[in-house]
């Protein structure tokens, strides 16, 4: 629930991505177990913001900034960041603010999807206006700071969590050394006796002392996610969020690694260089034929080409390999509504409904509305009402909910849900 390092205050939005959330969840699960958080309760949220930052809210929701993921040097250093944040939770430092901040986050944070979701948002002004809107919630988190004692306790508890999780506590030294490089010049001008918050160098020295006193020998866990997965997460974010020139600066053509191919393929797709994007992703598929996220990217590219049959084939393969993946289900459903062959819309409705059971998202309701279309106007209007409600457009949510109730049978579940929307928006 607290910020790892407070830098500038800036609005941001949440990013939905199955691959990134899956990799990060595997990295934090050992910490969640050590912190006695019930299995499956700790949820990762990706914040589209350049700050080197993360925080944990309510002990179970981890908010990680894209700036941290793009800059952090190792997966173990990332785990140290989360261990520190869980340390604040275990130390009870933010208990009084928890309920208020949780409500603020839910009210202000909106979600955008990587991949096909960004293409849809870019091509539909109604969707884009809501999904890509900023949020004030995260900006407030960045302004939180803690006393020397609170930070030291959180660092100490974080080190203990790393040890009890079987993780390398030296991740703390890595991340504080990196932070010291980032803030060193500015911190030399600060009188530590005039501030309540500890300087990075002080925290680095504290964790070094703490770790040196441990009776602990770290042994690499063979079941831990490979660092290559973390590198692919970094490459994916760079490909989607950075400029084309910066992508090539970080991943020049001389770099033929999987992560470089991934970043360049994504950047080429974004720039409309679809042939180059497809060549890159097909090379990745040949190297890792069982990686579901390469097929997901291939589906995005084929969809952008307008090759709906090929896109459906790629998404189906991605879904078969990934299992429960609400975002891939929604992407496949969207392409089915575009292809519109006999049975496609019914299949799309089934896919979106399944995705909504696992992970309600604005894009899913928008695709569901497309799938209902003119064939079922009442449910079409209800789905749009849900979409606008999730995006905070109360006026349009009420409009479509009212229209839906005029067209639906009173016994229909969507009639009742539309009434719930009207009740919620009238408060």
N, C-alpha and C positions, 0 to 999 in steps of 0.2 A: 504494500500500500504506500510505500515511500520511494522517493527518487534515490538512485544509487549515487549520482553526482549531479548537483544542481548547476546547470548552465543557463542558457537564455530561455525565456518564455516564448512559446510559439504554438500556434494552432496546429492540429494534426488530425488525421483520420486513421481508422483501423484498416488493415489489409487482411483479406481472407486468402489463404493458400494452403492446400492440403499438404504439399511436400514440406514446406517450411515448418508448419505446425507439427508435423509428424517427427521430423528430425529433432526439433527443439524439445518436444515432449519426451523423447527417448533420453535426451541429455539431462533433463530435470527430474525424471521419475525417481532415480536413486535418492535425490535430495528430498523429494516429497515423502518417500518411504521412511527415511531417517527422521523427518520432521513429524512423523505419525499422521500424515494427511491420508485419508482413505484413498484406496486405489481408484484412479480415474477421476478424482475430484479436482486435481490441479489442472487448470486450463491456460493455454498459451494464447495471448493476444499480441498481434504485431502492429506496432504504432508507426505510421509513415511519417517519420520525423528524423532530421539529420543529427539530433543530439546523441551523445554517447551516454545512454541512459537506460534504466529499467526500474520497475517498481513492482511490488506485490500488494494486492488489495484484498483485504479480508482473509488473508492466509491461503487463498485457493486460486486467485486469478493473477497470473503473471503477465505484466505488460512489458514488452521488449521493443525498444526503438530500432528502426532500421539502421540508424546511424551507428548504434552499438554493434549490430550484426555485421555491418560492412567494414568496421574498423577493428573489432576485437581480434587479437592475434591467434588465439587457440580455442578449441572447444572447452578445455579445462578452465581457461580464464573466464569464459562465458558462464560456466557452472559456478565459479567463485562469485560472480556478480549476483547470481540468483541465490546462492547460499547466504550472502550478506543480507539480501532483502528478506529472506526467510528468517534470518537472525533478528531483524527488526520486529518481525511478527512474533517470533518466540519470546522476544524481550518485552513485548507488550507496549512498545513505544508509540503505537498509533491507534490504540484501541478506541480512544475517544472520538477520533475523526472517521473511523471506518464506515459507519452507516451513512453519514452525510456525503462522503466522497464517493461511495458506491452508487448512491442515487444520482449524483452529478454525472458520473461517468456514463451510466445507462441513459441518462437524458440527452447527453451531448455527443457521444461518440457514434459516428456513422461508419459503415463498412463499405470498402471497395474490394473487388476481387482482382487478382492478377490474371493474366492469360485472357481468355475469351471475355471475361467480365469487363476488362478495360476497353476492349474493342466495342462492346455493346454500349458502354457508357459514353465513349467518344462519338458513337454514331447516333445516339438518341438524346436529344437535348433535354427531354423531360427526366430521363433516368440520370444523365450526367449531373444535372443540377443538384440532385439530392445525394447521390452516392459519393460524389467527389467533394462534397461540402466539407468545410473545416469544422473543428471542434474546439471548444474552450476548455474541455475537461482536462486534457493532458497538460495544457499550459499551466493549470493550477498545480498539478503534481510537481512540475519542475521547480516550483518556488519553495517546496518543502525543504527544510534543513534540520539537522539534529545536533545536539550538543556533543562535546568531546566524549563524554562518558557513554552516551547512547551509541555513537559510532563505534567506539572501542568494543562495547558489549556486542553489537551486531557483527563486527568483524570476528571477534573471538567465537561467538556462537556459530558463525558461518564456517570458520576453520574446523570447529568440532563437527559440524554437519558434513563437511567434505570428508573428514576422517571416518566418521561412522558410516558414510555412504560408500566407502572404499575408493574414493576419488583422491586425486593428487592435490593436497592443500597448497602446493606451490603455485597453483593457478592464481592465488591471491597476490603473490609476488609479481607474477606476469602482468596482471591487470593494473596493479598500483604503479608498477614501473612505467607502463604505457601511459597511464593517466598523468604521471609525473612529467613525462616527456611532453604531453599535450598542454599542461598548465604550468610547467616549471618557471618560465619567464615571468608570468603574471604573479605567481606565488612568491617569488623572491622580493616583490615590492610590498608584500603584506606583512604587517606586524602580527604574529600569531597571538600575542597577548591582548589584541584588540578585537578579536573575533571569537565567537562561541563555537563555530564549526571547525574541526581539525583540518590542517593542511594535508595534502596528499602525502608529502614526505613523512609526516608524523605517522600517518596510518601505515605506510610502507614499513617503517621501522618497527611499529607495533606488531604487525603480522609476522615479520621476520623473526622477532623475538619469540612470539607465540609458537611458531612452527619449530624453531630450534629447540624448544623445551619439550616437544612432543616425543613420546616413546612410540614412534610410529614409522614403519618402513612401507612406503607405497609400492604396491605391485600392480602392474597394468592389468586391468580387467579385460579378459578376452571377449566378453560379451558386450563390451561398450561399443556404441556406434562408431564406425571408422571416421577419422578426421576428414576423409574425402567427402562424406555426406555434408559436413559443415561447410566445406569449400564450395560445394554445389549450391548450398543455400546462399552463400555470399555472392556467387556468380549470378544466380537468378535475380537477386535484388539489384545488383549492378546493371544487369541487362535490361530490367524493366524500369528502373528509376533514374539511372544516370544518362547523361548525354552520349550520343554515339562516339564523339571524340574521346570522352573519358573512358568509355568501354574499351576502345582500341588502345588507349594509353595503359590501362591495367592488364588487358588481354590482347597483346599484339598478335598478328597473324603468325609470327614465329613460334608462338605458344600453341602447341597442339594437344594440350591436356584436355581432359573431359570438361573441366570447369571453364576453360577458355572457349571451347567449342560451344558450350551451353550459353555463356554470356553473349557471344557474338551472334549465335542463332536467334536469340531473343531480341537483341538489338536490331538485327536485320529485319525480323518480323515487324517490329515497331516502325521501322523506317520504310516498310513496304517493299523491301528487297526479298521477296518471297522465295525466289529460286535459291538464293544463297542461304536463306534460313532453312529451307527444306534439306538442302545438301548437308548442312551442318547437323541437323537433328537426325537424319538418316545415318550419318556416320556414328553418332552417339548410339542409335538403336543397334547398329551392327556390333558395337563394342559391348553394350549392355542390353541384350535383347529382352531382359525381364525387368527393366526399370519402367514402372508405370508412368512416371512423369515425363519421360521422353516421348511416349505415345500421346500423352496429354498435349504437349507442345506441338507435336505433329498434327493433332486434331485441330488445334488453334490455327495453324498455318493453312491447312487444307480448307478450313472454314473461311479464312480470309480470302483464299483463292476463289471460293465459291464452289469447291469440289465437295458437295455435301455427302455423297456416298463414301468418299475416302475419309472425310472427317468422322463420320459415324463409325466406320471400321476402326479408326485410330482410337477414338474415345471408348468404344466397346472393349478394345484390348487393354487400354489403360485401366478401365473399371474392373476388368477381370483380374488384373494383376494387383490392384490396390485394395480390393475388397470394399469396405464401407468408406466411401469418399463423396460426401454430399456435394462438394463443389464440382467434381467431375460429372456426377449425375446431372447437375443443373446445366453444365456445358453441353452434355450430350442431348439433353432435353431441348435446349435452345436450337441446336442444329436440326433436330427432328422437326421442330415447328417450322423451320425455314424450308426443309426439304418437302414436307407436307405430302408424303406418299400415303396411300391407304394404311391406316393403323398407326401412323407416326404420332399423331396428336394424342391418341390414347396412351401410347407408350411414354410420351413426354409427360403426361399428367401423372402416370404411375411413378416415374423417376423423380419428379419434383416433389410429389407428396412424400416419398420415402426420404428425400433429402431434408425436407422440412421437419420430419420427425426427429432427425439427428441434430440439425443445425439450421434454425430459421434464419433466413437472410433476405434482404430486399430483392436481390437479383432473382432469387428463386420464385418469389411471388410475381415478379414482372414476367418471367418466362411462363409461369402457370397461367397468367392472364392471356398471354399469346396463344397458349395451347387451347384454352377454352374458346377464345375468339368469338366469332359470330354464331358459333354452334350452340353456345350456352352463355348468353349475355349476362344472366344473373350471377353466375359464378365468376365470369370474367370481371364484372364490376366489383365483386367481393374481393378477388385477388388483388385488384388495383388498390382497393381501400387498404388492404393489409400492407401493400408496398408503400403507399404514401404515409401510412402511420409509422412504419419503421424508419422512414426518412424524415419524420418530423413535420410533414406537411399536413397539418390538422384539417385545414379547410378542404383540401381535395379528398382526404380520407373520409370525412363526413359526407361529402358529395357522393362518392362512389358507394359508400355503405348505405346511404339512403336510397340510391337508385337500385342497389342489389336487393334490398328488402321489398321493393315494389315488384320485382320480377321473379323472386324465388318463392317456393312454397314455404309456408310457415313451419313445416316439419323438417325442412332441409337444414343440415348442420350449418351451412354457410349463412342461412337466414339468421340463425342464433348468433353466429360469430359476428355478423354485420351489426347486430344489436349491441353486442359487447363493445364493438368499436365506437359506436355512437355514445354508449354510456361512458366509455373511457374518455372520449374527447370532450364530453360535456362537463367534466369535472373542473 
